[in-house]
Amino acid sequence: MSTSKTSTAPDPSNALPPSYSESLTASQPANPIAYRVSTLISTHILPHLKDNSTTTLVLVPFDVTPLFALPATETSKDAKASAYTGEKLVGFDSDEDPLLIRLSDTEGGLHFWRTAAVLRELTAQLCREMISRGYRVVTGGRSPMGLEWRSFQQATLMSGEARLRAEVKEVCLRVENAMGLYETRSGTAIVVKVELAYDENDDGGLRAGCL
């Protein structure tokens, strides 16, 4: 007398849950640098860009303590992302109106943002974003993917052109102290400058690309 065995499919309800390391890996982006840079651009850079204008953003990582200290005139215990009343960035060209943006601890510290690979990724993603908007990105003859900006030209842009620059530099912030006097604090920040030229009356069309 023969007997046959019946195979049954495993019950999904009996499956073991993924381990902590497996769950952590699954939740991480494939390219963490690109993901963090993309988040920074969409959160802090793109909302401030306007056609036919120049935008200078001073991005301060959370661990640059001198630029995060609360001014004496503030009663809040928490630092905020933008500048406080009375704070002013100094040392920029007279035609610039730089915007101060303080990054949170979840957005990365100075060690991350000053890395060459991160700056290249930031510049590359900004370039692609401007191209997707129909701009031609010009960099004075150098690839926008590079870090050598000494050839960065100040020539007037033609309609449909964009010029961008990202660099790590020391910046100064003027604040009011407890005695009502102004003092200057300095610290390292990531300075992003984007120039966009666009003439609504230009019917020649925009040719996207990097020049």
C-alpha positions in Angstrom: 0.0 0.0 0.0 1.5 3.3 -1.0 1.0 6.7 0.5 1.4 10.1 -1.1 2.7 13.2 0.6 0.9 16.4 0.1 3.1 19.5 0.1 1.6 22.7 1.5 2.7 26.3 0.9 4.3 28.0 3.9 2.0 30.2 5.8 3.0 33.9 5.4 1.8 34.6 8.9 4.4 32.3 10.3 7.3 34.1 8.5 9.9 35.7 10.8 10.0 39.5 10.7 13.1 41.1 9.1 16.1 41.7 11.4 16.9 45.2 12.5 19.9 45.4 10.1 17.7 44.2 7.2 15.0 46.8 8.1 17.7 49.5 8.4 19.2 48.7 5.1 15.9 48.6 3.3 15.0 52.1 4.6 18.3 53.6 3.4 18.5 55.3 -0.1 20.8 53.6 -2.6 23.0 56.7 -2.8 22.8 58.5 0.6 25.0 61.4 -0.7 22.7 62.1 -3.7 19.6 61.7 -1.6 20.8 64.2 1.0 21.9 66.7 -1.6 18.6 66.3 -3.5 16.7 67.0 -0.3 18.7 70.1 0.5 18.1 71.5 -3.0 14.4 70.9 -3.0 14.0 72.2 0.6 16.3 75.1 0.8 17.5 76.2 -2.7 14.7 75.8 -5.3 12.0 77.7 -3.3 14.2 80.8 -3.4 15.1 80.9 -7.1 13.4 83.3 -9.4 13.7 83.9 -13.1 15.9 86.8 -14.1 17.5 87.2 -10.7 20.6 86.4 -8.7 20.2 84.4 -5.5 22.9 83.9 -2.9 22.2 81.3 -0.1 24.5 80.8 2.9 23.8 77.3 4.2 25.1 76.8 7.8 25.6 73.3 9.0 24.2 72.7 12.5 27.6 72.1 14.1 29.0 75.5 13.1 28.5 76.8 16.6 29.4 80.5 16.2 26.7 81.0 13.6 24.1 79.1 15.5 24.4 81.0 18.8 21.3 82.8 19.8 21.6 86.7 19.8 21.1 88.4 23.1 17.9 90.0 21.9 16.3 86.5 21.4 14.2 84.9 24.1 13.6 81.6 22.3 15.7 78.7 23.4 15.8 77.1 19.9 17.7 78.3 16.9 15.6 78.8 13.8 16.5 78.2 10.2 16.5 81.8 9.0 18.2 84.9 10.3 17.0 86.6 13.5 16.0 90.2 13.5 19.1 92.3 13.6 21.4 89.6 12.2 23.1 90.5 9.0 25.6 88.7 6.8 28.6 90.9 6.0 31.4 90.7 3.5 29.4 90.2 0.4 29.2 92.4 -2.7 27.0 95.4 -2.4 24.6 94.1 -5.1 24.1 90.8 -3.2 21.4 90.2 -0.5 22.5 86.8 0.9 19.9 84.6 2.6 21.0 82.8 5.8 19.7 79.3 6.2 20.6 77.1 9.2 20.5 73.4 8.6 19.2 70.9 11.1 21.2 68.1 12.6 19.4 65.6 10.3 20.6 67.5 7.3 24.3 66.8 7.9 27.2 68.6 9.5 30.1 70.6 8.2 32.3 67.5 7.7 29.8 66.1 5.2 29.1 69.3 3.3 32.7 70.4 2.8 33.6 67.1 1.2 34.7 67.4 -2.4 32.4 64.6 -3.6 29.4 66.3 -1.9 30.1 69.6 -3.5 30.5 68.0 -6.9 27.1 66.2 -6.4 25.5 69.5 -5.3 26.8 71.3 -8.4 25.8 68.5 -10.7 22.3 68.2 -9.4 21.8 72.0 -9.6 23.0 71.9 -13.2 20.6 69.2 -14.1 17.8 71.1 -12.4 18.5 74.2 -14.3 18.7 72.2 -17.6 15.3 70.6 -16.8 13.9 74.2 -16.5 15.2 75.0 -20.0 18.3 77.0 -19.0 21.8 76.8 -20.6 24.3 76.5 -17.7 27.5 78.5 -18.3 30.6 78.3 -16.1 33.2 80.4 -17.9 34.4 77.4 -20.0 34.7 74.8 -17.2 32.4 71.9 -16.6 29.8 72.6 -13.8 30.7 69.2 -12.4 34.2 70.4 -11.4 35.4 72.2 -8.3 37.8 74.6 -9.9 35.9 77.9 -10.1 38.7 80.4 -10.7 37.4 80.9 -14.3 34.0 81.9 -12.9 33.1 84.9 -15.1 31.0 87.8 -14.1 29.9 88.6 -17.7 26.3 89.5 -18.3 24.2 86.4 -19.0 22.1 86.1 -22.1 18.5 85.3 -21.9 18.0 81.6 -21.2 21.4 81.2 -19.5 22.1 80.2 -15.9 25.3 80.4 -13.9 25.8 78.6 -10.6 28.5 78.2 -8.0 28.8 76.3 -4.8 31.7 76.6 -2.4 32.8 76.3 1.2 33.9 79.6 2.7 34.3 81.5 5.9 31.4 84.0 6.4 30.7 86.7 8.9 27.5 87.4 10.8 26.9 90.7 12.6 24.7 90.4 15.7 23.7 92.5 18.7 25.2 91.5 22.0 23.8 91.9 25.5 25.1 95.5 25.8 23.3 96.6 22.7 26.6 96.7 20.7 27.2 94.9 17.5 29.7 92.1 17.2 30.8 89.9 14.4 30.8 86.1 14.5 32.5 84.0 11.8 32.1 80.4 10.8 32.3 78.1 7.8 29.3 77.7 5.5 28.3 76.5 2.1 27.6 79.4 -0.1 25.5 78.7 -3.2 25.0 81.4 -5.8 22.6 81.0 -8.7 22.1 83.5 -11.5 19.2 83.2 -13.9 18.6 85.3 -17.0 15.3 85.1 -18.7 13.5 87.5 -21.0 9.8 86.8 -21.5 9.9 88.7 -24.8 12.7 86.4 -26.2 10.9 84.2 -28.7 14.1 82.4 -29.8 13.5 79.5 -27.4 15.7 78.1 -24.8 18.4 75.5 -25.5 19.0 73.4 -22.5 22.5 72.2 -21.8 25.8 72.9 -20.1 28.3 75.2 -21.8 
